[in-house]
Amino acid sequence: MNRRTPPPPSDGPVLPEEIPSFEVAVKRLTEIVQSLERGDLPLEDSLRLFEEGIRLSRVSQSRLDSAEKRVEQLLAVDEQGRPRTAPFATESLDEPPDNDA
């Protein structure tokens, strides 16, 4: 049985199909931290995991920032205390563009 070795991590842009959900990213980050904290990995494996963790951390932080902006816009009120109803655009990493229009 042949096992393919995954390609080494790249520093290039992450493609949408490579971006895990927030929950999956956090779970994987937890696994990475636990592996690194054990301290029993060779240096190259530790570096590879660290790089993966940094990428997942950046993606997760971006999602949190986007969610925070959405919540702020949804809770915004004008000078008279009325909810603001201005449309807003978000870049969702989870959802493909809607082509039903």
N, C-alpha and C positions, 0 to 999 in steps of 0.2 A: 504494500500500500504506500503510495507516494504522498508525502505531506508537502504542500507548498509553503514556502517561507513568505510571510507577508513582506511587502516592500518596506524599506526603511522610511521613517517619518520624514516628511518634507516640511520645509519652512514656507512653502507657497500657500496660496489661498486654499481654504477648505471648501470642497465641493458640497452642494446641498445634500447629496446622497450620503456623504460621509459624516454629516452633522447629526449626532444623536439627540434625542429629546433631553430636556433639562434633567428629568429624573434619572435617565440612563447615564448622563454625564456625571451627575453627582454620585451615583452608585459606583461608577468606574473610578472616580476620583478617590472615593473612600477605599476601594480595593488597592489603588496605587499607593496611597499613603500607608496603608497597613503593610504592604510589601516592602516599601522603602524603610519603614520603621523597624522591621525585623532585622535589617542590615545583613542579610545572608546572600545577597545577590552580587554577582560580579559587577565591576564598575560599568562596563558597557551596557548591561541590562538596566542598571540603576539609572544611567543617563537617558536611556531610551524611555523608561517609564516616567522620568522627570519631565522630559520633553512632551510626552503625551499628556501628562497632568497639566502642564502649563497651557497647552492648546485647549484642553477641556475647560480649564478654569476661565480662560478668556471668552470662550463661547458661552459658558454659563453666565458670566458677568454681563455679557452683552444682552443676553436674554432677560436677565433681571433688570437691567437698565431700561430696556424696551417696555417691560411690564410696568415698571414704575412710572414711566412717561404716560402710558395708557391710563393707569389709575389716576394720575394727577389730572389728566384731561377729562376723564369721566367725572371726577369730583369737583371740577372747577365751577365757580360761580361768578357772576358779573357783579357790578357795583350795587345792584339792587337785591342781591342774594339769590337771583334766579340761576338755575343751571345753565351753563354754556352749552351750546349745541353745535359748535363748529366741527366740521369733519376733520379727521386727522388721518395721516398715513402712517403705517407701521411696516416694518420689514420683518415678516414672520419667517423664521427659519424652518418652521414645522409644516407650513401649508404651501402647496403649490399655487400659482396664480389661478384665479377663477376665470375660466374660459367660456362660461355660460352666456356671456353678454353678446 
